[in-house]
């Protein structure tokens, strides 16, 4: 059941909040007719303020409504002013629908509230002189509908908020902040507009549809994918339902688009739930074909991003060739893939990078690219294996840059303190074997870091 007390505190307009609070207090006191009347008063005040705000922002239709309100306010309590405000109240729901502040379903619900309000304040409207006695559930239902569909929502039009979302995602300074995206384009957006926004994000994320010329289709698709995952954290079923409507279009898309889409949504479990057996088979074939045509030592970013899907259990289940093709890579190819997404799945390959480094420069490159970044994910066993391979491979042990990189790895594995100290002491003993204290490869910086 909707927590009305919480909703009352979420009313968008602080001036209207006091009116809603009156309706809530009346309901709790058993004054049902007063609660219904106060709820309608709050709805009128809320819609009037929202329409005036739209007029202030330049909406021509809203400007005509604002003129009527200003005239009524100018006349005050004179008969002309009262009549004018009654006309405003009579037209406010229709005007709100035109301006897309509410939809026709919400209008129907609020019309019922208005009719019940009339019965509450005009008992003579009922035949035979019977007094209208609304049930408390009716007052609660009216208040709940008004709060959920209107009073807690900012003055944003349905179509306008969708357009604003599209413009925001195309902004060169776009921020993928989950909190901002949810607060602006989901939490305080009406259900109908929310569905349109999620549907738009899903289509772009899957199909790389064009947007504004300020951003490429691929970049836009990536941003939409970020938004889609944020939306799923609030309503996973809604995202899954709307995404499923566009997945079938991937079946007839070109192979490169399909691979980019899979790579883009690799960490999104909702996407993998929608990938059925035929689509899985096509993805698997595409990975095999890509691998056979690739030059692994010169792995392109796009191919590396695809093979980095091996980090996902869902991806490995639906694309069995992923792990095999990753393992076929050269040592530099593996490091390139691992660096795309720092993920626990790739940690077991870290020691092999140090073992297979074939030159001083390669050892430095591999360590900088995919050894030090994995430090925060290492366990004691992982670190023990990595340091053993480091000390055993002369290309690692005696490379100029590796002396500082050892300090970097020590700082990156801070989560293992103090249990890892014996591992580092053993490492120092092994790399110093055959070296003199004045040697560059005495790893003095590491010793100083350990003593700090």
Secondary structure as a PSIPRED ss2 file (coil, helix, strand):
# PSIPRED VFORMAT (PSIPRED V4.0)

   1 X C   1.000  0.000  0.000
   2 X C   1.000  0.000  0.000
   3 X C   1.000  0.000  0.000
   4 X H   0.000  1.000  0.000
   5 X H   0.000  1.000  0.000
   6 X H   0.000  1.000  0.000
   7 X H   0.000  1.000  0.000
   8 X H   0.000  1.000  0.000
   9 X H   0.000  1.000  0.000
  10 X C   1.000  0.000  0.000
  11 X C   1.000  0.000  0.000
  12 X C   1.000  0.000  0.000
  13 X C   1.000  0.000  0.000
  14 X H   0.000  1.000  0.000
  15 X H   0.000  1.000  0.000
  16 X H   0.000  1.000  0.000
  17 X H   0.000  1.000  0.000
  18 X H   0.000  1.000  0.000
  19 X H   0.000  1.000  0.000
  20 X H   0.000  1.000  0.000
  21 X H   0.000  1.000  0.000
  22 X H   0.000  1.000  0.000
  23 X H   0.000  1.000  0.000
  24 X H   0.000  1.000  0.000
  25 X H   0.000  1.000  0.000
  26 X H   0.000  1.000  0.000
  27 X H   0.000  1.000  0.000
  28 X H   0.000  1.000  0.000
  29 X H   0.000  1.000  0.000
  30 X C   1.000  0.000  0.000
  31 X C   1.000  0.000  0.000
  32 X H   0.000  1.000  0.000
  33 X H   0.000  1.000  0.000
  34 X H   0.000  1.000  0.000
  35 X H   0.000  1.000  0.000
  36 X H   0.000  1.000  0.000
  37 X H   0.000  1.000  0.000
  38 X H   0.000  1.000  0.000
  39 X H   0.000  1.000  0.000
  40 X H   0.000  1.000  0.000
  41 X H   0.000  1.000  0.000
  42 X H   0.000  1.000  0.000
  43 X H   0.000  1.000  0.000
  44 X H   0.000  1.000  0.000
  45 X H   0.000  1.000  0.000
  46 X H   0.000  1.000  0.000
  47 X H   0.000  1.000  0.000
  48 X H   0.000  1.000  0.000
  49 X H   0.000  1.000  0.000
  50 X H   0.000  1.000  0.000
  51 X H   0.000  1.000  0.000
  52 X H   0.000  1.000  0.000
  53 X H   0.000  1.000  0.000
  54 X H   0.000  1.000  0.000
  55 X H   0.000  1.000  0.000
  56 X H   0.000  1.000  0.000
  57 X C   1.000  0.000  0.000
  58 X C   1.000  0.000  0.000
  59 X C   1.000  0.000  0.000
  60 X H   0.000  1.000  0.000
  61 X H   0.000  1.000  0.000
  62 X H   0.000  1.000  0.000
  63 X H   0.000  1.000  0.000
  64 X H   0.000  1.000  0.000
  65 X H   0.000  1.000  0.000
  66 X H   0.000  1.000  0.000
  67 X H   0.000  1.000  0.000
  68 X H   0.000  1.000  0.000
  69 X H   0.000  1.000  0.000
  70 X H   0.000  1.000  0.000
  71 X H   0.000  1.000  0.000
  72 X H   0.000  1.000  0.000
  73 X H   0.000  1.000  0.000
  74 X H   0.000  1.000  0.000
  75 X H   0.000  1.000  0.000
  76 X C   1.000  0.000  0.000
  77 X C   1.000  0.000  0.000
  78 X C   1.000  0.000  0.000
  79 X H   0.000  1.000  0.000
  80 X H   0.000  1.000  0.000
  81 X H   0.000  1.000  0.000
  82 X H   0.000  1.000  0.000
  83 X H   0.000  1.000  0.000
  84 X H   0.000  1.000  0.000
  85 X H   0.000  1.000  0.000
  86 X H   0.000  1.000  0.000
  87 X H   0.000  1.000  0.000
  88 X H   0.000  1.000  0.000
  89 X H   0.000  1.000  0.000
  90 X H   0.000  1.000  0.000
  91 X H   0.000  1.000  0.000
  92 X H   0.000  1.000  0.000
  93 X H   0.000  1.000  0.000
  94 X H   0.000  1.000  0.000
  95 X H   0.000  1.000  0.000
  96 X H   0.000  1.000  0.000
  97 X H   0.000  1.000  0.000
  98 X H   0.000  1.000  0.000
  99 X C   1.000  0.000  0.000
 100 X C   1.000  0.000  0.000
 101 X C   1.000  0.000  0.000
 102 X C   1.000  0.000  0.000
 103 X C   1.000  0.000  0.000
 104 X H   0.000  1.000  0.000
 105 X H   0.000  1.000  0.000
 106 X H   0.000  1.000  0.000
 107 X H   0.000  1.000  0.000
 108 X H   0.000  1.000  0.000
 109 X H   0.000  1.000  0.000
 110 X H   0.000  1.000  0.000
 111 X H   0.000  1.000  0.000
 112 X H   0.000  1.000  0.000
 113 X H   0.000  1.000  0.000
 114 X H   0.000  1.000  0.000
 115 X H   0.000  1.000  0.000
 116 X H   0.000  1.000  0.000
 117 X H   0.000  1.000  0.000
 118 X H   0.000  1.000  0.000
 119 X H   0.000  1.000  0.000
 120 X H   0.000  1.000  0.000
 121 X H   0.000  1.000  0.000
 122 X C   1.000  0.000  0.000
 123 X H   0.000  1.000  0.000
 124 X H   0.000  1.000  0.000
 125 X H   0.000  1.000  0.000
 126 X C   1.000  0.000  0.000
 127 X H   0.000  1.000  0.000
 128 X H   0.000  1.000  0.000
 129 X H   0.000  1.000  0.000
 130 X C   1.000  0.000  0.000
 131 X C   1.000  0.000  0.000
 132 X C   1.000  0.000  0.000
 133 X C   1.000  0.000  0.000
 134 X C   1.000  0.000  0.000
 135 X C   1.000  0.000  0.000
 136 X H   0.000  1.000  0.000
 137 X H   0.000  1.000  0.000
 138 X H   0.000  1.000  0.000
 139 X H   0.000  1.000  0.000
 140 X H   0.000  1.000  0.000
 141 X H   0.000  1.000  0.000
 142 X H   0.000  1.000  0.000
 143 X H   0.000  1.000  0.000
 144 X H   0.000  1.000  0.000
 145 X H   0.000  1.000  0.000
 146 X H   0.000  1.000  0.000
 147 X H   0.000  1.000  0.000
 148 X H   0.000  1.000  0.000
 149 X H   0.000  1.000  0.000
 150 X H   0.000  1.000  0.000
 151 X H   0.000  1.000  0.000
 152 X C   1.000  0.000  0.000
 153 X C   1.000  0.000  0.000
 154 X C   1.000  0.000  0.000
 155 X C   1.000  0.000  0.000
 156 X C   1.000  0.000  0.000
 157 X C   1.000  0.000  0.000
 158 X H   0.000  1.000  0.000
 159 X H   0.000  1.000  0.000
 160 X H   0.000  1.000  0.000
 161 X H   0.000  1.000  0.000
 162 X H   0.000  1.000  0.000
 163 X H   0.000  1.000  0.000
 164 X H   0.000  1.000  0.000
 165 X H   0.000  1.000  0.000
 166 X H   0.000  1.000  0.000
 167 X H   0.000  1.000  0.000
 168 X H   0.000  1.000  0.000
 169 X H   0.000  1.000  0.000
 170 X H   0.000  1.000  0.000
 171 X C   1.000  0.000  0.000
 172 X C   1.000  0.000  0.000
 173 X C   1.000  0.000  0.000
 174 X C   1.000  0.000  0.000
 175 X C   1.000  0.000  0.000
 176 X C   1.000  0.000  0.000
 177 X C   1.000  0.000  0.000
 178 X H   0.000  1.000  0.000
 179 X H   0.000  1.000  0.000
 180 X H   0.000  1.000  0.000
 181 X H   0.000  1.000  0.000
 182 X H   0.000  1.000  0.000
 183 X H   0.000  1.000  0.000
 184 X H   0.000  1.000  0.000
 185 X H   0.000  1.000  0.000
 186 X H   0.000  1.000  0.000
 187 X H   0.000  1.000  0.000
 188 X C   1.000  0.000  0.000
 189 X C   1.000  0.000  0.000
 190 X C   1.000  0.000  0.000
 191 X H   0.000  1.000  0.000
 192 X H   0.000  1.000  0.000
 193 X H   0.000  1.000  0.000
 194 X H   0.000  1.000  0.000
 195 X H   0.000  1.000  0.000
 196 X H   0.000  1.000  0.000
 197 X H   0.000  1.000  0.000
 198 X H   0.000  1.000  0.000
 199 X H   0.000  1.000  0.000
 200 X H   0.000  1.000  0.000
 201 X H   0.000  1.000  0.000
 202 X H   0.000  1.000  0.000
 203 X H   0.000  1.000  0.000
 204 X H   0.000  1.000  0.000
 205 X H   0.000  1.000  0.000
 206 X H   0.000  1.000  0.000
 207 X H   0.000  1.000  0.000
 208 X C   1.000  0.000  0.000
 209 X C   1.000  0.000  0.000
 210 X C   1.000  0.000  0.000
 211 X C   1.000  0.000  0.000
 212 X C   1.000  0.000  0.000
 213 X C   1.000  0.000  0.000
 214 X C   1.000  0.000  0.000
 215 X C   1.000  0.000  0.000
 216 X C   1.000  0.000  0.000
 217 X H   0.000  1.000  0.000
 218 X H   0.000  1.000  0.000
 219 X H   0.000  1.000  0.000
 220 X H   0.000  1.000  0.000
 221 X H   0.000  1.000  0.000
 222 X H   0.000  1.000  0.000
 223 X H   0.000  1.000  0.000
 224 X H   0.000  1.000  0.000
 225 X H   0.000  1.000  0.000
 226 X H   0.000  1.000  0.000
 227 X H   0.000  1.000  0.000
 228 X H   0.000  1.000  0.000
 229 X H   0.000  1.000  0.000
 230 X H   0.000  1.000  0.000
 231 X H   0.000  1.000  0.000
 232 X H   0.000  1.000  0.000
 233 X C   1.000  0.000  0.000
 234 X C   1.000  0.000  0.000
 235 X C   1.000  0.000  0.000
 236 X H   0.000  1.000  0.000
 237 X H   0.000  1.000  0.000
 238 X H   0.000  1.000  0.000
 239 X H   0.000  1.000  0.000
 240 X H   0.000  1.000  0.000
 241 X H   0.000  1.000  0.000
 242 X H   0.000  1.000  0.000
 243 X H   0.000  1.000  0.000
 244 X H   0.000  1.000  0.000
 245 X H   0.000  1.000  0.000
 246 X H   0.000  1.000  0.000
 247 X H   0.000  1.000  0.000
 248 X H   0.000  1.000  0.000
 249 X H   0.000  1.000  0.000
 250 X H   0.000  1.000  0.000
 251 X H   0.000  1.000  0.000
 252 X H   0.000  1.000  0.000
 253 X C   1.000  0.000  0.000
 254 X C   1.000  0.000  0.000
 255 X H   0.000  1.000  0.000
 256 X H   0.000  1.000  0.000
 257 X H   0.000  1.000  0.000
 258 X H   0.000  1.000  0.000
 259 X H   0.000  1.000  0.000
 260 X H   0.000  1.000  0.000
 261 X H   0.000  1.000  0.000
 262 X H   0.000  1.000  0.000
 263 X H   0.000  1.000  0.000
 264 X H   0.000  1.000  0.000
 265 X C   1.000  0.000  0.000
 266 X C   1.000  0.000  0.000
 267 X C   1.000  0.000  0.000
 268 X C   1.000  0.000  0.000
 269 X H   0.000  1.000  0.000
 270 X H   0.000  1.000  0.000
 271 X H   0.000  1.000  0.000
 272 X H   0.000  1.000  0.000
 273 X H   0.000  1.000  0.000
 274 X C   1.000  0.000  0.000
 275 X C   1.000  0.000  0.000
 276 X C   1.000  0.000  0.000
 277 X H   0.000  1.000  0.000
 278 X H   0.000  1.000  0.000
 279 X H   0.000  1.000  0.000
 280 X H   0.000  1.000  0.000
 281 X H   0.000  1.000  0.000
 282 X H   0.000  1.000  0.000
 283 X H   0.000  1.000  0.000
 284 X H   0.000  1.000  0.000
 285 X H   0.000  1.000  0.000
 286 X H   0.000  1.000  0.000
 287 X H   0.000  1.000  0.000
 288 X H   0.000  1.000  0.000
 289 X H   0.000  1.000  0.000
 290 X H   0.000  1.000  0.000
 291 X H   0.000  1.000  0.000
 292 X H   0.000  1.000  0.000
 293 X H   0.000  1.000  0.000
 294 X C   1.000  0.000  0.000
 295 X C   1.000  0.000  0.000
 296 X H   0.000  1.000  0.000
 297 X H   0.000  1.000  0.000
 298 X H   0.000  1.000  0.000
 299 X C   1.000  0.000  0.000
 300 X C   1.000  0.000  0.000
 301 X H   0.000  1.000  0.000
 302 X H   0.000  1.000  0.000
 303 X H   0.000  1.000  0.000
 304 X H   0.000  1.000  0.000
 305 X H   0.000  1.000  0.000
 306 X H   0.000  1.000  0.000
 307 X H   0.000  1.000  0.000
 308 X H   0.000  1.000  0.000
 309 X H   0.000  1.000  0.000
 310 X H   0.000  1.000  0.000
 311 X H   0.000  1.000  0.000
 312 X C   1.000  0.000  0.000
 313 X H   0.000  1.000  0.000
 314 X H   0.000  1.000  0.000
 315 X H   0.000  1.000  0.000
 316 X H   0.000  1.000  0.000
 317 X H   0.000  1.000  0.000
 318 X H   0.000  1.000  0.000
 319 X C   1.000  0.000  0.000
 320 X C   1.000  0.000  0.000
 321 X H   0.000  1.000  0.000
 322 X H   0.000  1.000  0.000
 323 X H   0.000  1.000  0.000
 324 X H   0.000  1.000  0.000
 325 X H   0.000  1.000  0.000
 326 X H   0.000  1.000  0.000
 327 X H   0.000  1.000  0.000
 328 X C   1.000  0.000  0.000
 329 X C   1.000  0.000  0.000
 330 X C   1.000  0.000  0.000
 331 X H   0.000  1.000  0.000
 332 X H   0.000  1.000  0.000
 333 X H   0.000  1.000  0.000
 334 X H   0.000  1.000  0.000
 335 X H   0.000  1.000  0.000
 336 X H   0.000  1.000  0.000
 337 X H   0.000  1.000  0.000
 338 X H   0.000  1.000  0.000
 339 X H   0.000  1.000  0.000
 340 X H   0.000  1.000  0.000
 341 X C   1.000  0.000  0.000
 342 X C   1.000  0.000  0.000
 343 X C   1.000  0.000  0.000
 344 X H   0.000  1.000  0.000
 345 X H   0.000  1.000  0.000
 346 X H   0.000  1.000  0.000
 347 X H   0.000  1.000  0.000
 348 X H   0.000  1.000  0.000
 349 X H   0.000  1.000  0.000
 350 X H   0.000  1.000  0.000
 351 X H   0.000  1.000  0.000
 352 X H   0.000  1.000  0.000
 353 X H   0.000  1.000  0.000
 354 X H   0.000  1.000  0.000
 355 X H   0.000  1.000  0.000
 356 X H   0.000  1.000  0.000
 357 X C   1.000  0.000  0.000
 358 X C   1.000  0.000  0.000
 359 X C   1.000  0.000  0.000
 360 X H   0.000  1.000  0.000
 361 X H   0.000  1.000  0.000
 362 X H   0.000  1.000  0.000
 363 X H   0.000  1.000  0.000
 364 X H   0.000  1.000  0.000
 365 X H   0.000  1.000  0.000
 366 X H   0.000  1.000  0.000
 367 X H   0.000  1.000  0.000
 368 X H   0.000  1.000  0.000
 369 X H   0.000  1.000  0.000
 370 X H   0.000  1.000  0.000
 371 X C   1.000  0.000  0.000
 372 X H   0.000  1.000  0.000
 373 X H   0.000  1.000  0.000
 374 X H   0.000  1.000  0.000
 375 X H   0.000  1.000  0.000
 376 X H   0.000  1.000  0.000
 377 X H   0.000  1.000  0.000
 378 X C   1.000  0.000  0.000
 379 X C   1.000  0.000  0.000
 380 X H   0.000  1.000  0.000
 381 X H   0.000  1.000  0.000
 382 X H   0.000  1.000  0.000
 383 X H   0.000  1.000  0.000
 384 X H   0.000  1.000  0.000
 385 X H   0.000  1.000  0.000
 386 X H   0.000  1.000  0.000
 387 X H   0.000  1.000  0.000
 388 X H   0.000  1.000  0.000
 389 X H   0.000  1.000  0.000
 390 X H   0.000  1.000  0.000
 391 X H   0.000  1.000  0.000
 392 X H   0.000  1.000  0.000
 393 X C   1.000  0.000  0.000
 394 X H   0.000  1.000  0.000
 395 X H   0.000  1.000  0.000
 396 X H   0.000  1.000  0.000
 397 X H   0.000  1.000  0.000
 398 X C   1.000  0.000  0.000
 399 X C   1.000  0.000  0.000
 400 X C   1.000  0.000  0.000
 401 X C   1.000  0.000  0.000
 402 X H   0.000  1.000  0.000
 403 X H   0.000  1.000  0.000
 404 X H   0.000  1.000  0.000
 405 X H   0.000  1.000  0.000
 406 X H   0.000  1.000  0.000
 407 X H   0.000  1.000  0.000
 408 X H   0.000  1.000  0.000
 409 X H   0.000  1.000  0.000
 410 X H   0.000  1.000  0.000
 411 X H   0.000  1.000  0.000
 412 X H   0.000  1.000  0.000
 413 X C   1.000  0.000  0.000
 414 X H   0.000  1.000  0.000
 415 X H   0.000  1.000  0.000
 416 X H   0.000  1.000  0.000
 417 X C   1.000  0.000  0.000
 418 X C   1.000  0.000  0.000
 419 X C   1.000  0.000  0.000
 420 X C   1.000  0.000  0.000
 421 X H   0.000  1.000  0.000
 422 X H   0.000  1.000  0.000
 423 X H   0.000  1.000  0.000
 424 X H   0.000  1.000  0.000
 425 X H   0.000  1.000  0.000
 426 X H   0.000  1.000  0.000
 427 X H   0.000  1.000  0.000
 428 X H   0.000  1.000  0.000
 429 X H   0.000  1.000  0.000
 430 X H   0.000  1.000  0.000
 431 X H   0.000  1.000  0.000
 432 X C   1.000  0.000  0.000
 433 X C   1.000  0.000  0.000
 434 X C   1.000  0.000  0.000
 435 X C   1.000  0.000  0.000
 436 X C   1.000  0.000  0.000
 437 X C   1.000  0.000  0.000
 438 X C   1.000  0.000  0.000
 439 X C   1.000  0.000  0.000
 440 X H   0.000  1.000  0.000
 441 X H   0.000  1.000  0.000
 442 X H   0.000  1.000  0.000
 443 X C   1.000  0.000  0.000
 444 X H   0.000  1.000  0.000
 445 X H   0.000  1.000  0.000
 446 X H   0.000  1.000  0.000
 447 X H   0.000  1.000  0.000
 448 X H   0.000  1.000  0.000
 449 X H   0.000  1.000  0.000
 450 X H   0.000  1.000  0.000
 451 X H   0.000  1.000  0.000
 452 X C   1.000  0.000  0.000
